[in-house]
């Protein structure tokens, strides 16, 4: 064997190793591509129904929000009507009721003063305590003793 034949055999062996290595890499790449294809198909099978359910949920939430909006509008209208009614009642009955209450208070005070004798001692109220009336006709306290 000559040197050229040995070099040819080495190149052929090198090419065989390179082709074997590339074949293994291509086989693994094919497995990865198959797994990726399966994963994508599984995701798309599950995503389509999930998107349909999400769309139905959004539609349902929108209808509920429309109902809540209608209720809030009705509540606002009722509140406005109640406010108008209370102000009308206050303006209609408020003044006369205050006058009747003041008149009743005045009548009670007048009747209360008429019932008590004029010479009866009055009691004075200071800070929630009743102070007895001043004693008359007893003289000075210091002189006792």
Backbone as CSV, one residue per row, in Angstrom:
resi,resn,N_x,N_y,N_z,CA_x,CA_y,CA_z,C_x,C_y,C_z
1,UNK,0.815,-1.149,0.000,0.000,0.000,0.000,0.881,1.242,0.000
2,UNK,0.425,2.045,-0.790,1.201,3.275,-0.926,0.607,4.340,-0.014
3,UNK,1.259,5.453,0.063,0.820,6.546,0.935,-0.493,7.140,0.460
4,UNK,-0.739,7.140,-0.833,-1.990,7.692,-1.356,-3.170,6.812,-0.985
5,UNK,-2.934,5.490,-1.022,-4.016,4.569,-0.666,-4.369,4.690,0.813
6,UNK,-3.362,4.871,1.683,-3.602,5.028,3.119,-4.363,6.340,3.366
7,UNK,-3.972,7.377,2.667,-4.655,8.672,2.817,-6.098,8.547,2.346
8,UNK,-6.341,7.799,1.279,-7.706,7.596,0.768,-8.554,6.824,1.765
9,UNK,-7.937,5.806,2.363,-8.675,5.010,3.357,-9.005,5.879,4.572
10,UNK,-8.059,6.711,5.016,-8.308,7.597,6.157,-9.428,8.597,5.840
11,UNK,-9.405,9.129,4.643,-10.460,10.073,4.255,-11.802,9.346,4.202
12,UNK,-11.811,8.139,3.678,-13.061,7.366,3.595,-13.588,7.045,5.000
13,UNK,-12.693,6.682,5.928,-13.099,6.381,7.299,-13.634,7.669,7.967
14,UNK,-12.933,8.771,7.733,-13.374,10.038,8.289,-14.758,10.402,7.777
15,UNK,-14.976,10.220,6.470,-16.296,10.508,5.880,-17.355,9.549,6.437
16,UNK,-17.023,8.345,6.687,-17.971,7.376,7.231,-18.369,7.779,8.655
17,UNK,-17.382,8.217,9.441,-17.677,8.662,10.806,-18.538,9.929,10.766
18,UNK,-18.199,10.834,9.867,-18.962,12.076,9.731,-20.398,11.797,9.300
19,UNK,-20.594,10.915,8.346,-21.929,10.562,7.874,-22.707,9.863,8.987
20,UNK,-22.068,9.006,9.777,-22.720,8.325,10.892,-23.169,9.344,11.944
21,UNK,-22.285,10.262,12.244,-22.613,11.300,13.221,-23.786,12.145,12.725
22,UNK,-23.754,12.542,11.465,-24.840,13.338,10.897,-26.143,12.543,10.857
23,UNK,-26.077,11.239,10.639,-27.277,10.400,10.617,-27.917,10.358,12.007
24,UNK,-27.077,10.236,13.059,-27.599,10.230,14.423,-28.243,11.578,14.748
25,UNK,-27.590,12.673,14.353,-28.124,14.012,14.604,-29.449,14.191,13.868
26,UNK,-29.512,13.744,12.626,-30.757,13.864,11.851,-31.873,13.014,12.451
27,UNK,-31.534,11.823,12.978,-32.548,10.968,13.605,-33.116,11.642,14.850
28,UNK,-32.242,12.242,15.650,-32.716,12.938,16.862,-33.527,14.183,16.489
29,UNK,-33.104,14.871,15.457,-33.847,16.043,14.993,-35.239,15.639,14.505
30,UNK,-35.326,14.489,13.854,-36.625,13.984,13.404,-37.519,13.666,14.599
31,UNK,-36.945,13.086,15.672,-37.731,12.811,16.885,-38.237,14.109,17.514
32,UNK,-37.375,15.116,17.567,-37.773,16.403,18.137,-38.890,17.031,17.309
33,UNK,-38.781,16.954,16.001,-39.815,17.518,15.130,-41.139,16.776,15.288
34,UNK,-41.079,15.443,15.430,-42.312,14.676,15.644,-42.960,15.063,16.978
35,UNK,-42.152,15.198,18.033,-42.684,15.579,19.346,-43.278,16.994,19.301
36,UNK,-42.610,17.877,18.581,-43.112,19.250,18.450,-44.424,19.274,17.681
37,UNK,-44.507,18.483,16.632,-45.746,18.409,15.848,-46.894,17.876,16.703
38,UNK,-46.606,16.841,17.498,-47.636,16.284,18.377,-48.063,17.307,19.424
39,UNK,-47.114,18.019,19.998,-47.408,19.027,21.001,-48.276,20.149,20.422
40,UNK,-47.934,20.604,19.238,-48.710,21.666,18.604,-50.125,21.194,18.309
41,UNK,-50.267,19.977,17.840,-51.612,19.465,17.540,-52.432,19.306,18.825
42,UNK,-51.807,18.841,19.901,-52.513,18.719,21.178,-52.947,20.084,21.717
43,UNK,-52.049,21.036,21.621,-52.374,22.386,22.096,-53.509,22.977,21.274
44,UNK,-53.458,22.805,19.980,-54.526,23.366,19.150,-55.853,22.642,19.405
45,UNK,-55.824,21.335,19.698,-57.052,20.613,20.021,-57.669,21.115,21.325
46,UNK,-56.835,21.458,22.295,-57.341,21.936,23.583,-57.633,23.435,23.566
47,UNK,-56.922,24.182,22.748,-57.081,25.636,22.738,-58.378,26.062,22.069
48,UNK,-58.801,25.360,21.036,-60.016,25.760,20.323,-61.247,25.681,21.248
49,UNK,-61.478,24.566,21.972,-62.622,24.567,22.896,-62.455,25.573,24.047
50,UNK,-61.220,25.735,24.493,-60.976,26.683,25.575,-61.296,28.106,25.130
51,UNK,-60.919,28.456,23.914,-61.247,29.779,23.397,-62.752,29.946,23.230
52,UNK,-63.442,28.876,22.837,-64.899,28.931,22.731,-65.544,29.175,24.094
53,UNK,-65.049,28.483,25.126,-65.578,28.682,26.479,-65.275,30.093,26.984
54,UNK,-64.077,30.579,26.695,-63.718,31.932,27.118,-64.610,32.959,26.424
55,UNK,-64.899,32.740,25.175,-65.777,33.650,24.439,-67.184,33.631,25.027
56,UNK,-67.688,32.448,25.372,-69.016,32.346,25.987,-69.023,33.032,27.348
57,UNK,-67.952,32.887,28.113,-67.861,33.529,29.428,-67.858,35.047,29.290
58,UNK,-67.126,35.554,28.315,-67.085,36.998,28.092,-68.461,37.511,27.683
59,UNK,-69.164,36.757,26.828,-70.516,37.175,26.431,-71.451,37.184,27.644
60,UNK,-71.360,36.162,28.493,-72.193,36.096,29.690,-71.878,37.253,30.640
61,UNK,-70.595,37.539,30.815,-70.207,38.653,31.687,-70.720,39.978,31.129
62,UNK,-70.691,40.121,29.821,-71.197,41.349,29.204,-72.693,41.494,29.440
63,UNK,-73.441,40.407,29.326,-74.887,40.493,29.575,-75.159,40.818,31.039
64,UNK,-74.372,40.245,31.964,-74.542,40.557,33.385,-74.213,42.025,33.664
65,UNK,-73.167,42.524,33.021,-72.809,43.935,33.203,-73.908,44.851,32.665
66,UNK,-74.544,44.465,31.569,-75.664,45.241,31.048,-76.815,45.257,32.050
67,UNK,-77.074,44.101,32.679,-78.135,44.041,33.685,-77.796,44.908,34.896
68,UNK,-76.541,44.849,35.341,-76.107,45.665,36.483,-76.212,47.143,36.142
69,UNK,-75.861,47.503,34.913,-75.965,48.890,34.486,-77.420,49.355,34.513
70,UNK,-78.327,48.506,34.041,-79.749,48.857,34.070,-80.234,49.009,35.510
71,UNK,-79.810,48.118,36.395,-80.204,48.204,37.804,-79.649,49.474,38.435
72,UNK,-78.399,49.800,38.136,-77.793,51.006,38.700,-78.530,52.253,38.206
73,UNK,-78.951,52.246,36.962,-79.714,53.382,36.437,-81.048,53.509,37.167
74,UNK,-81.714,52.366,37.392,-82.986,52.387,38.120,-82.793,52.870,39.553
75,UNK,-81.738,52.407,40.210,-81.470,52.834,41.587,-81.190,54.332,41.632
76,UNK,-80.479,54.834,40.650,-80.194,56.264,40.606,-81.486,57.055,40.433
77,UNK,-82.379,56.555,39.597,-83.660,57.228,39.393,-84.495,57.198,40.667
78,UNK,-84.522,56.045,41.351,-85.281,55.931,42.607,-84.692,56.863,43.656
79,UNK,-83.378,56.941,43.733,-82.732,57.835,44.695,-83.086,59.282,44.409
80,UNK,-83.077,59.645,43.159,-83.441,61.006,42.775,-84.889,61.301,43.147
81,UNK,-85.776,60.347,42.889,-87.187,60.535,43.242,-87.374,60.633,44.753
82,UNK,-86.658,59.798,45.513,-86.763,59.844,46.972,-86.242,61.171,47.511
83,UNK,-85.181,61.679,46.933,-84.643,62.963,47.364,-85.640,64.081,47.080
84,UNK,-86.236,64.047,45.897,-87.232,65.061,45.556,-88.436,64.961,46.479
85,UNK,-88.871,63.734,46.782,-90.012,63.542,47.668,-89.712,64.032,49.080
86,UNK,-88.526,63.714,49.591,-88.190,64.150,50.950,-88.083,65.659,51.031
87,UNK,-87.533,66.300,49.997,-87.470,67.767,50.032,-88.865,68.370,49.916
88,UNK,-89.754,67.737,49.123,-91.127,68.238,49.025,-91.852,68.076,50.345
89,UNK,-91.698,66.930,51.004,-92.343,66.702,52.306,-91.787,67.668,53.342
90,UNK,-90.479,67.871,53.322,-89.876,68.788,54.294,-90.372,70.206,54.089
91,UNK,-90.493,70.643,52.843,-90.952,72.005,52.609,-92.442,72.143,52.884
92,UNK,-93.214,71.076,52.651,-94.660,71.150,52.857,-95.025,71.055,54.327
93,UNK,-94.473,70.073,55.021,-94.856,69.823,56.405,-93.852,70.344,57.427
94,UNK,-92.644,70.628,57.013,-91.602,71.016,57.970,-91.927,72.286,58.706
95,UNK,-92.265,73.353,57.990,-92.575,74.625,58.633,-93.771,74.532,59.557
96,UNK,-94.904,74.017,59.083,-96.068,73.902,59.985,-95.815,72.996,61.183
97,UNK,-95.078,71.907,61.010,-94.801,71.028,62.147,-93.948,71.721,63.194
98,UNK,-92.980,72.507,62.745,-92.155,73.247,63.700,-93.017,74.250,64.461
99,UNK,-93.921,74.895,63.746,-94.800,75.862,64.407,-95.715,75.178,65.422
100,UNK,-96.270,74.011,65.050,-97.135,73.281,65.982,-96.343,72.833,67.201
101,UNK,-95.120,72.356,66.992,-94.293,71.921,68.120,-93.965,73.096,69.028
102,UNK,-93.647,74.247,68.453,-93.346,75.428,69.266,-94.577,75.880,70.032
103,UNK,-95.735,75.835,69.383,-96.972,76.210,70.057,-97.263,75.265,71.228
104,UNK,-97.096,73.962,70.982,-97.311,72.986,72.054,-96.366,73.208,73.216
105,UNK,-95.123,73.523,72.934,-94.150,73.785,73.989,-94.559,75.014,74.789
106,UNK,-94.994,76.050,74.079,-95.428,77.272,74.757,-96.636,77.023,75.639
107,UNK,-97.583,76.234,75.155,-98.775,75.926,75.944,-98.388,75.148,77.195
108,UNK,-97.510,74.169,77.072,-97.076,73.390,78.234,-96.391,74.265,79.269
109,UNK,-95.555,75.175,78.812,-94.861,76.069,79.752,-95.857,76.979,80.455
110,UNK,-96.838,77.455,79.698,-97.834,78.361,80.291,-98.666,77.615,81.321
111,UNK,-99.067,76.402,80.993,-99.853,75.611,81.934,-99.006,75.258,83.148
112,UNK,-97.753,74.929,82.945,-96.866,74.597,84.058,-96.643,75.769,84.979
113,UNK,-96.534,76.959,84.464,-96.344,78.140,85.309,-97.629,78.496,86.053
114,UNK,-98.741,78.251,85.407,-100.010,78.581,86.047,-100.283,77.653,87.220
115,UNK,-99.856,76.373,87.113,-100.111,75.404,88.167,-99.237,75.620,89.396
116,UNK,-98.044,76.130,89.234,-97.154,76.315,90.379,-97.441,77.660,91.029
117,UNK,-97.479,77.724,92.370,-97.718,79.010,93.046,-96.535,79.953,92.832
118,UNK,-96.807,81.242,92.840,-95.772,82.234,92.555,-94.751,82.334,93.682
119,UNK,-95.154,82.039,94.905,-94.224,82.175,96.018,-93.410,80.908,96.269
120,UNK,-93.636,79.866,95.464,-92.863,78.631,95.636,-91.429,78.873,95.188
121,UNK,-90.488,78.332,95.931,-89.079,78.560,95.545,-88.749,77.814,94.248
122,UNK,-87.947,78.434,93.481,-87.510,77.819,92.224,-86.201,77.103,92.436
123,UNK,-86.022,76.061,91.681,-84.764,75.332,91.746,-83.931,75.714,90.533
124,UNK,-82.661,75.827,90.739,-81.746,76.168,89.657,-80.952,74.924,89.292
125,UNK,-80.805,74.679,87.993,-80.065,73.510,87.528,-78.740,73.975,86.960
126,UNK,-77.653,73.463,87.523,-76.311,73.787,87.048,-75.601,72.503,86.655
127,UNK,-75.226,72.391,85.433,-74.454,71.265,84.940,-75.060,69.922,85.340
128,UNK,-76.372,69.815,85.228,-77.022,68.549,85.476,-77.285,68.271,86.954
129,UNK,-77.004,69.203,87.857,-77.245,68.995,89.280,-78.280,70.011,89.756
130,UNK,-79.129,69.596,90.639,-80.155,70.484,91.179,-79.626,71.135,92.443
131,UNK,-79.709,72.450,92.466,-79.245,73.211,93.623,-80.490,73.627,94.416
132,UNK,-80.542,73.391,95.717,-81.728,73.786,96.504,-81.874,75.301,96.532
133,UNK,-83.090,75.786,96.733,-83.288,77.246,96.781,-82.621,77.842,98.010
134,UNK,-82.367,79.134,97.945,-81.726,79.823,99.072,-82.675,79.836,100.252
135,UNK,-82.150,79.707,101.452,-82.971,79.705,102.662,-83.288,81.140,103.063
136,UNK,-84.538,81.364,103.377,-84.965,82.721,103.746,-85.273,82.793,105.243
137,UNK,-84.949,83.901,105.810,-85.361,84.174,107.184,-84.547,83.450,108.225
138,UNK,-83.412,82.913,107.961,-82.642,82.180,108.974,-81.445,82.978,109.447
139,UNK,-81.120,83.999,108.761,-79.967,84.784,109.221,-78.657,84.247,108.676
140,UNK,-77.590,84.703,109.278,-76.261,84.359,108.803,-75.830,83.034,109.433
141,UNK,-75.192,82.192,108.703,-74.740,80.886,109.217,-73.567,81.053,110.186
142,UNK,-72.782,82.048,109.993,-71.607,82.211,110.847,-72.020,82.587,112.281
143,UNK,-73.160,83.224,112.405,-73.607,83.640,113.712,-74.095,82.499,114.573
144,UNK,-74.372,81.374,113.959,-74.815,80.206,114.726,-73.631,79.608,115.421
145,UNK,-73.845,78.939,116.371,-72.724,78.263,116.839,-72.595,77.892,118.147
